[in-house]
Structure formats: structure tokens, C-alpha cells
Amino acid sequence: MIIEMRVYRCVPGRLPDLLARFRDHTLKIWEKHGIRQAGFFTTLIGESNQELTYFLAWESLADKEKKWAAFMSDPVWIETRAKTEANGQIVANITSQLLVPTDFSAVK
């Protein structure tokens, strides 16, 4: 298993819009493509309280590439993204890391 950690730093004031987009739209589209989320978190204390961090679980790099490509080209996602950004950009920066569990990790 591979865990992907993605951190979205929002344009100031747009975190509620990003949370709504995930809650109301993105998760449904992911489900259609078999993308499994492993948790969503906002920052309580840290560098910025305008961040959303989430984790995705992938079977392999090939699994990630196939499913993510299908999601990114999904017409419903493309339309949803455009509609939710009609008032301007929501995300200023995205970082992503692919992680593999250690042999002593509780998550395998």
C-alpha cells in the first residue's frame, strides 16, 4: 500500500469553499473512480490555518496513476471545479508526498 499525503494551502478566506467542494462534490466523484480517502484534516496549530491536509490510499503507483488520471479528466469534476472557482481561485498551492509504511507501522 502507498499513502499519499496532499496539503492544499488556500487563498486567504477560501478554506470553507474548499471544504464544501470536497464534502459536497469531490468525494462522490472519487467514489465513482475507486479513490479511497484515509482522512481529512484542517490545521489547528501550525504554519497556516488556511490548509487542508488529506490522505489517499493506493494499491500501487500504477493504481494511483490510472485512477487519478480518470478523476482529473472526468467531465463532472471539470465542471464542478469551474463552478466552485467562479468567484476566483480557491487553492494557492498543493504539495503531495507518496509514503510507504514501515514494518512497525500501525497502518500497513
The first five atom37 places (N, CA, C, CB, O) and aatype in JSON, in Angstrom:
{
  "aatype": [12, 9, 9, 6, 12, 1, 19, 18, 1, 4, 19, 14, 7, 1, 10, 14, 3, 10, 10, 0, 1, 13, 1, 3, 8, 16, 10, 11, 9, 17, 6, 11, 8, 7, 9, 1, 5, 0, 7, 13, 13, 16, 16, 10, 9, 7, 6, 15, 2, 5, 6, 10, 16, 18, 13, 10, 0, 17, 6, 15, 10, 0, 3, 11, 6, 11, 11, 17, 0, 0, 13, 12, 15, 3, 14, 19, 17, 9, 6, 16, 1, 0, 11, 16, 6, 0, 2, 7, 5, 9, 19, 0, 2, 9, 16, 15, 5, 10, 10, 19, 14, 16, 3, 13, 15, 0, 19, 11],
  "atom_mask": [
    [1, 1, 1, 1, 1],
    [1, 1, 1, 1, 1],
    [1, 1, 1, 1, 1],
    [1, 1, 1, 1, 1],
    [1, 1, 1, 1, 1],
    [1, 1, 1, 1, 1],
    [1, 1, 1, 1, 1],
    [1, 1, 1, 1, 1],
    [1, 1, 1, 1, 1],
    [1, 1, 1, 1, 1],
    [1, 1, 1, 1, 1],
    [1, 1, 1, 1, 1],
    [1, 1, 1, 0, 1],
    [1, 1, 1, 1, 1],
    [1, 1, 1, 1, 1],
    [1, 1, 1, 1, 1],
    [1, 1, 1, 1, 1],
    [1, 1, 1, 1, 1],
    [1, 1, 1, 1, 1],
    [1, 1, 1, 1, 1],
    [1, 1, 1, 1, 1],
    [1, 1, 1, 1, 1],
    [1, 1, 1, 1, 1],
    [1, 1, 1, 1, 1],
    [1, 1, 1, 1, 1],
    [1, 1, 1, 1, 1],
    [1, 1, 1, 1, 1],
    [1, 1, 1, 1, 1],
    [1, 1, 1, 1, 1],
    [1, 1, 1, 1, 1],
    [1, 1, 1, 1, 1],
    [1, 1, 1, 1, 1],
    [1, 1, 1, 1, 1],
    [1, 1, 1, 0, 1],
    [1, 1, 1, 1, 1],
    [1, 1, 1, 1, 1],
    [1, 1, 1, 1, 1],
    [1, 1, 1, 1, 1],
    [1, 1, 1, 0, 1],
    [1, 1, 1, 1, 1],
    [1, 1, 1, 1, 1],
    [1, 1, 1, 1, 1],
    [1, 1, 1, 1, 1],
    [1, 1, 1, 1, 1],
    [1, 1, 1, 1, 1],
    [1, 1, 1, 0, 1],
    [1, 1, 1, 1, 1],
    [1, 1, 1, 1, 1],
    [1, 1, 1, 1, 1],
    [1, 1, 1, 1, 1],
    [1, 1, 1, 1, 1],
    [1, 1, 1, 1, 1],
    [1, 1, 1, 1, 1],
    [1, 1, 1, 1, 1],
    [1, 1, 1, 1, 1],
    [1, 1, 1, 1, 1],
    [1, 1, 1, 1, 1],
    [1, 1, 1, 1, 1],
    [1, 1, 1, 1, 1],
    [1, 1, 1, 1, 1],
    [1, 1, 1, 1, 1],
    [1, 1, 1, 1, 1],
    [1, 1, 1, 1, 1],
    [1, 1, 1, 1, 1],
    [1, 1, 1, 1, 1],
    [1, 1, 1, 1, 1],
    [1, 1, 1, 1, 1],
    [1, 1, 1, 1, 1],
    [1, 1, 1, 1, 1],
    [1, 1, 1, 1, 1],
    [1, 1, 1, 1, 1],
    [1, 1, 1, 1, 1],
    [1, 1, 1, 1, 1],
    [1, 1, 1, 1, 1],
    [1, 1, 1, 1, 1],
    [1, 1, 1, 1, 1],
    [1, 1, 1, 1, 1],
    [1, 1, 1, 1, 1],
    [1, 1, 1, 1, 1],
    [1, 1, 1, 1, 1],
    [1, 1, 1, 1, 1],
    [1, 1, 1, 1, 1],
    [1, 1, 1, 1, 1],
    [1, 1, 1, 1, 1],
    [1, 1, 1, 1, 1],
    [1, 1, 1, 1, 1],
    [1, 1, 1, 1, 1],
    [1, 1, 1, 0, 1],
    [1, 1, 1, 1, 1],
    [1, 1, 1, 1, 1],
    [1, 1, 1, 1, 1],
    [1, 1, 1, 1, 1],
    [1, 1, 1, 1, 1],
    [1, 1, 1, 1, 1],
    [1, 1, 1, 1, 1],
    [1, 1, 1, 1, 1],
    [1, 1, 1, 1, 1],
    [1, 1, 1, 1, 1],
    [1, 1, 1, 1, 1],
    [1, 1, 1, 1, 1],
    [1, 1, 1, 1, 1],
    [1, 1, 1, 1, 1],
    [1, 1, 1, 1, 1],
    [1, 1, 1, 1, 1],
    [1, 1, 1, 1, 1],
    [1, 1, 1, 1, 1],
    [1, 1, 1, 1, 1],
    [1, 1, 1, 1, 1]
  ],
  "atom_positions": [
    [[0.84, -1.17, 0.0], [0.0, 0.0, 0.0], [0.88, 1.24, 0.0], [-0.95, 0.0, 1.21], [1.96, 1.26, 0.6]],
    [[0.41, 2.26, -0.69], [1.04, 3.57, -0.72], [0.04, 4.56, -0.17], [1.51, 3.96, -2.17], [-1.14, 4.54, -0.53]],
    [[0.51, 5.44, 0.7], [-0.33, 6.51, 1.23], [0.15, 7.81, 0.6], [-0.28, 6.57, 2.8], [1.34, 8.11, 0.61]],
    [[-0.77, 8.57, 0.07], [-0.43, 9.89, -0.46], [-0.92, 10.94, 0.51], [-1.05, 10.1, -1.88], [-2.09, 10.94, 0.91]],
    [[-0.03, 11.83, 0.89], [-0.39, 12.97, 1.73], [-0.42, 14.2, 0.84], [0.61, 13.16, 2.93], [0.58, 14.55, 0.2]],
    [[-1.57, 14.86, 0.8], [-1.73, 16.07, 0.0], [-2.09, 17.22, 0.93], [-2.83, 15.88, -1.11], [-2.94, 17.1, 1.8]],
    [[-1.42, 18.34, 0.73], [-1.67, 19.53, 1.53], [-2.05, 20.65, 0.58], [-0.41, 19.92, 2.39], [-1.3, 21.01, -0.33]],
    [[-3.24, 21.2, 0.81], [-3.75, 22.31, 0.0], [-3.7, 23.57, 0.84], [-5.2, 22.04, -0.51], [-4.36, 23.66, 1.88]],
    [[-2.94, 24.54, 0.4], [-2.92, 25.84, 1.06], [-3.86, 26.75, 0.27], [-1.45, 26.45, 1.14], [-3.67, 26.98, -0.93]],
    [[-4.89, 27.24, 0.96], [-5.94, 28.01, 0.31], [-5.57, 29.49, 0.17], [-7.24, 27.87, 1.08], [-4.77, 30.03, 0.93]],
    [[-6.19, 30.1, -0.8], [-6.19, 31.55, -0.89], [-6.88, 32.04, 0.39], [-6.93, 32.08, -2.22], [-7.89, 31.45, 0.79]],
    [[-6.38, 33.09, 1.04], [-6.99, 33.55, 2.3], [-8.51, 33.67, 2.22], [-6.39, 34.89, 2.71], [-9.05, 34.29, 1.3]],
    [[-9.17, 33.06, 3.19], [-10.63, 33.13, 3.29], [-11.37, 32.08, 2.48], [0.0, 0.0, 0.0], [-12.6, 32.02, 2.56]],
    [[-10.68, 31.26, 1.7], [-11.37, 30.3, 0.81], [-11.4, 28.87, 1.34], [-10.7, 30.31, -0.53], [-11.92, 27.99, 0.66]],
    [[-10.86, 28.62, 2.55], [-10.9, 27.27, 3.09], [-12.33, 26.72, 3.2], [-10.25, 27.24, 4.45], [-12.54, 25.56, 2.85]],
    [[-13.31, 27.5, 3.66], [-14.68, 26.96, 3.7], [-15.19, 26.51, 2.33], [-15.63, 28.0, 4.26], [-15.93, 25.53, 2.23]],
    [[-14.79, 27.21, 1.28], [-15.19, 26.81, -0.07], [-14.55, 25.5, -0.49], [-14.82, 27.91, -1.08], [-15.18, 24.67, -1.14]],
    [[-13.28, 25.31, -0.11], [-12.6, 24.05, -0.43], [-13.23, 22.89, 0.32], [-11.1, 24.15, -0.1], [-13.46, 21.82, -0.25]],
    [[-13.51, 23.09, 1.6], [-14.14, 22.03, 2.39], [-15.5, 21.66, 1.81], [-14.31, 22.48, 3.86], [-15.83, 20.48, 1.72]],
    [[-16.27, 22.64, 1.41], [-17.59, 22.38, 0.8], [-17.44, 21.61, -0.51], [-18.35, 23.7, 0.56], [-18.23, 20.72, -0.8]],
    [[-16.44, 21.96, -1.29], [-16.25, 21.27, -2.57], [-15.94, 19.79, -2.34], [-15.13, 21.93, -3.38], [-16.48, 18.93, -3.03]],
    [[-15.07, 19.5, -1.38], [-14.78, 18.09, -1.08], [-16.03, 17.39, -0.54], [-13.63, 17.98, -0.07], [-16.4, 16.32, -1.01]],
    [[-16.66, 18.0, 0.46], [-17.81, 17.39, 1.14], [-18.96, 17.15, 0.17], [-18.28, 18.27, 2.29], [-19.56, 16.07, 0.18]],
    [[-19.27, 18.12, -0.65], [-20.48, 18.07, -1.47], [-20.28, 17.49, -2.87], [-21.03, 19.44, -1.6], [-21.26, 17.11, -3.52]],
    [[-19.03, 17.43, -3.34], [-18.83, 17.02, -4.74], [-17.69, 16.01, -4.94], [-18.55, 18.24, -5.57], [-17.91, 14.92, -5.46]],
    [[-16.49, 16.38, -4.52], [-15.3, 15.61, -4.87], [-15.36, 14.18, -4.38], [-14.08, 16.28, -4.3], [-15.01, 13.26, -5.13]],
    [[-15.79, 13.97, -3.14], [-15.82, 12.6, -2.61], [-16.72, 11.68, -3.42], [-16.29, 12.6, -1.16], [-16.41, 10.5, -3.59]],
    [[-17.82, 12.21, -3.94], [-18.72, 11.4, -4.77], [-18.03, 11.01, -6.09], [-20.02, 12.18, -5.07], [-18.19, 9.89, -6.57]],
    [[-17.28, 11.94, -6.64], [-16.58, 11.66, -7.89], [-15.46, 10.64, -7.64], [-16.0, 12.96, -8.52], [-15.25, 9.73, -8.44]],
    [[-14.75, 10.8, -6.52], [-13.71, 9.83, -6.17], [-14.3, 8.44, -6.04], [-13.0, 10.23, -4.87], [-13.71, 7.46, -6.51]],
    [[-15.44, 8.33, -5.4], [-16.08, 7.03, -5.2], [-16.31, 6.35, -6.54], [-17.4, 7.19, -4.44], [-16.09, 5.15, -6.69]],
    [[-16.76, 7.12, -7.51], [-17.01, 6.59, -8.85], [-15.74, 5.99, -9.47], [-17.57, 7.69, -9.76], [-15.8, 5.03, -10.23]],
    [[-14.59, 6.58, -9.14], [-13.31, 6.15, -9.72], [-12.52, 5.2, -8.8], [-12.46, 7.36, -10.04], [-11.41, 4.8, -9.14]],
    [[-13.09, 4.84, -7.65], [-12.44, 3.92, -6.74], [-11.3, 4.53, -5.94], [0.0, 0.0, 0.0], [-10.42, 3.8, -5.48]],
    [[-11.3, 5.84, -5.78], [-10.27, 6.52, -4.99], [-10.68, 6.47, -3.53], [-10.06, 8.0, -5.46], [-11.78, 6.89, -3.16]],
    [[-9.77, 5.95, -2.69], [-10.06, 5.76, -1.26], [-9.35, 6.83, -0.42], [-9.64, 4.35, -0.8], [-8.13, 6.95, -0.45]],
    [[-10.14, 7.59, 0.31], [-9.54, 8.57, 1.22], [-9.27, 7.9, 2.56], [-10.46, 9.81, 1.4], [-9.99, 6.99, 2.98]],
    [[-8.2, 8.38, 3.23], [-7.82, 7.81, 4.52], [-7.79, 8.89, 5.6], [-6.45, 7.14, 4.42], [-7.15, 8.72, 6.64]],
    [[-8.49, 9.99, 5.37], [-8.61, 11.02, 6.39], [-8.39, 12.42, 5.84], [0.0, 0.0, 0.0], [-7.57, 12.65, 4.95]],
    [[-9.16, 13.36, 6.4], [-9.06, 14.78, 6.08], [-8.84, 15.55, 7.37], [-10.34, 15.28, 5.33], [-9.43, 15.24, 8.4]],
    [[-7.98, 16.57, 7.3], [-7.65, 17.34, 8.5], [-7.44, 18.8, 8.15], [-6.39, 16.77, 9.17], [-6.89, 19.13, 7.11]],
    [[-7.89, 19.67, 9.04], [-7.54, 21.09, 8.96], [-6.5, 21.36, 10.04], [-8.79, 22.01, 9.13], [-6.35, 20.57, 10.98]],
    [[-5.79, 22.45, 9.9], [-4.7, 22.77, 10.82], [-5.22, 23.57, 12.01], [-3.6, 23.56, 10.09], [-5.76, 24.66, 11.84]],
    [[-5.07, 23.01, 13.19], [-5.44, 23.7, 14.43], [-4.3, 24.63, 14.86], [-5.76, 22.68, 15.55], [-4.53, 25.81, 15.13]],
    [[-3.1, 24.1, 14.92], [-1.92, 24.88, 15.26], [-0.84, 24.52, 14.25], [-1.44, 24.61, 16.74], [-0.57, 23.34, 14.03]],
    [[-0.23, 25.51, 13.65], [0.8, 25.25, 12.65], [1.1, 26.5, 11.87], [0.0, 0.0, 0.0], [0.74, 27.61, 12.27]],
    [[1.76, 26.3, 10.76], [2.19, 27.43, 9.95], [1.03, 28.24, 9.39], [3.05, 26.95, 8.82], [1.11, 29.46, 9.29]],
    [[-0.06, 27.55, 9.01], [-1.2, 28.24, 8.42], [-2.5, 27.54, 8.8], [-1.05, 28.31, 6.88], [-2.57, 26.31, 8.77]],
    [[-3.51, 28.32, 9.15], [-4.83, 27.74, 9.41], [-5.7, 27.76, 8.16], [-5.53, 28.48, 10.56], [-6.91, 27.57, 8.22]],
    [[-5.07, 28.0, 7.02], [-5.76, 28.0, 5.73], [-5.36, 26.78, 4.91], [-5.45, 29.3, 4.94], [-5.31, 26.83, 3.68]],
    [[-5.07, 25.66, 5.61], [-4.64, 24.44, 4.94], [-5.63, 23.3, 5.16], [-3.27, 24.04, 5.43], [-6.27, 23.19, 6.21]],
    [[-5.72, 22.46, 4.15], [-6.42, 21.19, 4.26], [-5.39, 20.1, 3.94], [-7.68, 21.12, 3.29], [-4.75, 20.14, 2.88]],
    [[-5.23, 19.15, 4.84], [-4.35, 18.02, 4.62], [-5.22, 16.77, 4.54], [-3.28, 17.89, 5.76], [-6.09, 16.56, 5.38]],
    [[-4.97, 15.95, 3.53], [-5.71, 14.69, 3.46], [-4.81, 13.58, 2.95], [-6.94, 14.84, 2.56], [-3.75, 13.82, 2.37]],
    [[-5.27, 12.36, 3.18], [-4.52, 11.17, 2.82], [-5.35, 10.28, 1.91], [-4.08, 10.4, 4.08], [-6.56, 10.12, 2.12]],
    [[-4.7, 9.72, 0.91], [-5.33, 8.77, 0.0], [-4.57, 7.46, 0.06], [-5.36, 9.32, -1.46], [-3.35, 7.45, 0.2]],
    [[-5.29, 6.35, -0.04], [-4.68, 5.01, -0.01], [-4.7, 4.43, -1.42], [-5.42, 4.08, 0.98], [-5.75, 4.35, -2.06]],
    [[-3.52, 4.02, -1.88], [-3.37, 3.44, -3.21], [-2.78, 2.05, -3.09], [-2.47, 4.34, -4.11], [-1.98, 1.78, -2.19]],
    [[-3.17, 1.16, -3.99], [-2.61, -0.19, -4.01], [-1.19, -0.18, -4.56], [-3.49, -1.12, -4.85], [-0.34, -0.97, -4.13]],
    [[-0.92, 0.71, -5.53], [0.39, 0.78, -6.19], [0.5, 2.12, -6.91], [0.59, -0.42, -7.18], [-0.47, 2.88, -6.98]],
    [[1.67, 2.41, -7.45], [1.83, 3.63, -8.26], [0.96, 3.57, -9.51], [3.31, 3.82, -8.65], [0.39, 4.58, -9.93]],
    [[0.87, 2.39, -10.11], [0.02, 2.24, -11.3], [-1.44, 2.5, -10.96], [0.18, 0.83, -11.89], [-2.16, 3.13, -11.74]],
    [[-1.88, 2.01, -9.8], [-3.26, 2.26, -9.34], [-3.51, 3.75, -9.2], [-3.52, 1.54, -7.99], [-4.54, 4.26, -9.64]],
    [[-2.57, 4.46, -8.58], [-2.7, 5.91, -8.4], [-2.78, 6.62, -9.74], [-1.52, 6.45, -7.58], [-3.67, 7.43, -9.97]],
    [[-1.84, 6.3, -10.62], [-1.79, 6.98, -11.92], [-3.08, 6.78, -12.71], [-0.6, 6.48, -12.74], [-3.62, 7.73, -13.28]],
    [[-3.58, 5.55, -12.74], [-4.79, 5.23, -13.5], [-6.02, 5.95, -12.93], [-5.02, 3.72, -13.51], [-6.76, 6.6, -13.67]],
    [[-6.22, 5.82, -11.62], [-7.42, 6.4, -11.01], [-7.37, 7.92, -10.97], [-7.61, 5.85, -9.61], [-8.39, 8.57, -11.19]],
    [[-6.2, 8.49, -10.69], [-6.1, 9.95, -10.62], [-6.31, 10.56, -12.0], [-4.73, 10.38, -10.04], [-6.96, 11.6, -12.13]],
    [[-5.76, 9.94, -13.03], [-5.95, 10.44, -14.4], [-7.43, 10.4, -14.79], [-5.12, 9.6, -15.4], [-7.93, 11.33, -15.41]],
    [[-8.11, 9.32, -14.42], [-9.55, 9.21, -14.73], [-10.33, 10.3, -14.0], [-10.08, 7.82, -14.33], [-11.23, 10.91, -14.58]],
    [[-9.99, 10.54, -12.74], [-10.66, 11.6, -11.97], [-10.42, 12.97, -12.59], [-10.18, 11.59, -10.51], [-11.36, 13.74, -12.79]],
    [[-9.17, 13.29, -12.89], [-8.84, 14.62, -13.4], [-9.48, 14.9, -14.76], [-7.33, 14.77, -13.51], [-9.72, 16.06, -15.09]],
    [[-9.76, 13.86, -15.53], [-10.38, 14.07, -16.84], [-11.89, 13.85, -16.82], [-9.75, 13.13, -17.85], [-12.54, 13.93, -17.86]],
    [[-12.46, 13.58, -15.65], [-13.89, 13.35, -15.52], [-14.64, 14.67, -15.8], [-14.24, 12.81, -14.1], [-14.36, 15.68, -15.15]],
    [[-15.57, 14.67, -16.74], [-16.31, 15.9, -17.07], [-17.06, 16.5, -15.87], [-17.29, 15.62, -18.18], [-17.2, 17.71, -15.77]],
    [[-17.54, 15.64, -14.98], [-18.24, 16.16, -13.79], [-17.26, 16.92, -12.9], [-18.91, 15.0, -13.0], [-17.61, 17.98, -12.37]],
    [[-16.04, 16.4, -12.73], [-15.03, 17.09, -11.93], [-14.64, 18.42, -12.59], [-13.79, 16.21, -11.75], [-14.54, 19.44, -11.92]],
    [[-14.42, 18.39, -13.89], [-14.02, 19.61, -14.6], [-15.09, 20.68, -14.45], [-13.77, 19.31, -16.1], [-14.76, 21.85, -14.21]],
    [[-16.35, 20.3, -14.59], [-17.46, 21.26, -14.43], [-17.56, 21.73, -12.97], [-18.79, 20.61, -14.87], [-17.76, 22.92, -12.72]],
    [[-17.43, 20.82, -12.03], [-17.52, 21.17, -10.61], [-16.41, 22.14, -10.23], [-17.43, 19.9, -9.74], [-16.66, 23.14, -9.55]],
    [[-15.2, 21.86, -10.67], [-14.08, 22.75, -10.36], [-14.33, 24.14, -10.91], [-12.76, 22.19, -10.92], [-14.11, 25.14, -10.23]],
    [[-14.78, 24.21, -12.15], [-15.05, 25.51, -12.77], [-16.13, 26.27, -12.0], [-15.47, 25.34, -14.23], [-15.99, 27.47, -11.74]],
    [[-17.21, 25.59, -11.64], [-18.3, 26.25, -10.91], [-17.85, 26.72, -9.53], [-19.5, 25.3, -10.77], [-18.21, 27.82, -9.11]],
    [[-17.08, 25.9, -8.83], [-16.67, 26.27, -7.48], [-15.59, 27.34, -7.48], [-16.18, 25.05, -6.73], [-15.32, 27.95, -6.44]],
    [[-14.96, 27.58, -8.62], [-13.96, 28.64, -8.73], [-14.48, 29.84, -9.52], [-12.71, 28.1, -9.38], [-13.7, 30.68, -9.95]],
    [[-15.79, 29.91, -9.7], [-16.38, 31.03, -10.43], [-16.08, 32.37, -9.76], [-17.89, 30.84, -10.56], [-15.98, 33.39, -10.44]],
    [[-15.95, 32.37, -8.44], [-15.63, 33.6, -7.7], [-14.14, 33.78, -7.47], [-16.34, 33.61, -6.36], [-13.73, 34.64, -6.7]],
    [[-13.33, 32.97, -8.14], [-11.88, 33.08, -8.01], [-11.25, 31.78, -7.55], [0.0, 0.0, 0.0], [-11.92, 30.85, -7.1]],
    [[-9.96, 31.76, -7.66], [-9.15, 30.6, -7.28], [-9.35, 30.28, -5.81], [-7.67, 30.87, -7.57], [-9.45, 31.18, -4.97]],
    [[-9.41, 28.99, -5.49], [-9.57, 28.53, -4.11], [-8.22, 28.12, -3.52], [-10.56, 27.35, -4.04], [-7.88, 28.5, -2.39]],
    [[-7.45, 27.36, -4.27], [-6.2, 26.8, -3.76], [-5.01, 27.57, -4.34], [-6.09, 25.3, -4.11], [-4.9, 27.76, -5.55]],
    [[-4.13, 28.02, -3.44], [-2.95, 28.75, -3.87], [-1.79, 27.81, -4.18], [-2.53, 29.76, -2.8], [-0.97, 28.09, -5.06]],
    [[-1.71, 26.68, -3.44], [-0.56, 25.79, -3.57], [-0.95, 24.39, -3.11], [0.64, 26.31, -2.75], [-1.71, 24.23, -2.16]],
    [[-0.44, 23.38, -3.81], [-0.66, 21.98, -3.44], [0.69, 21.29, -3.33], [-1.58, 21.26, -4.47], [1.54, 21.41, -4.21]],
    [[0.88, 20.55, -2.24], [2.05, 19.68, -2.14], [1.55, 18.25, -1.98], [2.97, 20.09, -0.95], [0.48, 18.0, -1.41]],
    [[2.35, 17.32, -2.48], [1.98, 15.91, -2.41], [3.21, 15.08, -2.1], [1.33, 15.43, -3.75], [4.3, 15.33, -2.63]],
    [[3.03, 14.1, -1.23], [4.1, 13.15, -0.92], [3.51, 11.75, -0.96], [4.76, 13.45, 0.47], [2.41, 11.52, -0.47]],
    [[4.25, 10.81, -1.54], [3.85, 9.42, -1.54], [4.66, 8.71, -0.45], [4.07, 8.75, -2.95], [5.89, 8.75, -0.44]],
    [[3.95, 8.05, 0.46], [4.55, 7.45, 1.64], [4.32, 5.94, 1.65], [3.98, 8.08, 2.92], [3.27, 5.47, 1.21]],
    [[5.29, 5.21, 2.14], [5.12, 3.77, 2.33], [5.3, 3.48, 3.82], [6.15, 2.94, 1.46], [6.18, 4.05, 4.46]],
    [[4.47, 2.59, 4.38], [4.57, 2.3, 5.81], [5.85, 1.52, 6.15], [3.35, 1.52, 6.27], [6.34, 0.72, 5.35]],
    [[6.35, 1.76, 7.32], [7.48, 0.99, 7.83], [6.96, -0.38, 8.3], [8.21, 1.76, 9.01], [5.75, -0.6, 8.39]],
    [[7.87, -1.28, 8.6], [7.47, -2.61, 9.06], [6.82, -2.58, 10.44], [8.66, -3.53, 9.07], [6.18, -3.55, 10.84]],
    [[6.98, -1.47, 11.18], [6.38, -1.36, 12.52], [5.21, -0.39, 12.57], [7.42, -0.93, 13.51], [4.74, -0.03, 13.65]],
    [[4.74, 0.05, 11.41], [3.63, 0.99, 11.35], [2.3, 0.3, 11.69], [3.56, 1.62, 9.95], [2.07, -0.85, 11.31]],
    [[1.44, 1.02, 12.42], [0.09, 0.51, 12.69], [-0.74, 0.46, 11.42], [-0.62, 1.37, 13.75], [-1.66, -0.35, 11.31]],
    [[-0.43, 1.33, 10.48], [-1.1, 1.35, 9.18], [-0.21, 0.61, 8.2], [-1.39, 2.81, 8.7], [0.97, 0.94, 8.05]],
    [[-0.76, -0.39, 7.53], [0.02, -1.2, 6.57], [-0.55, -1.06, 5.19], [0.05, -2.68, 6.98], [-0.04, -1.65, 4.25]]
  ]
}
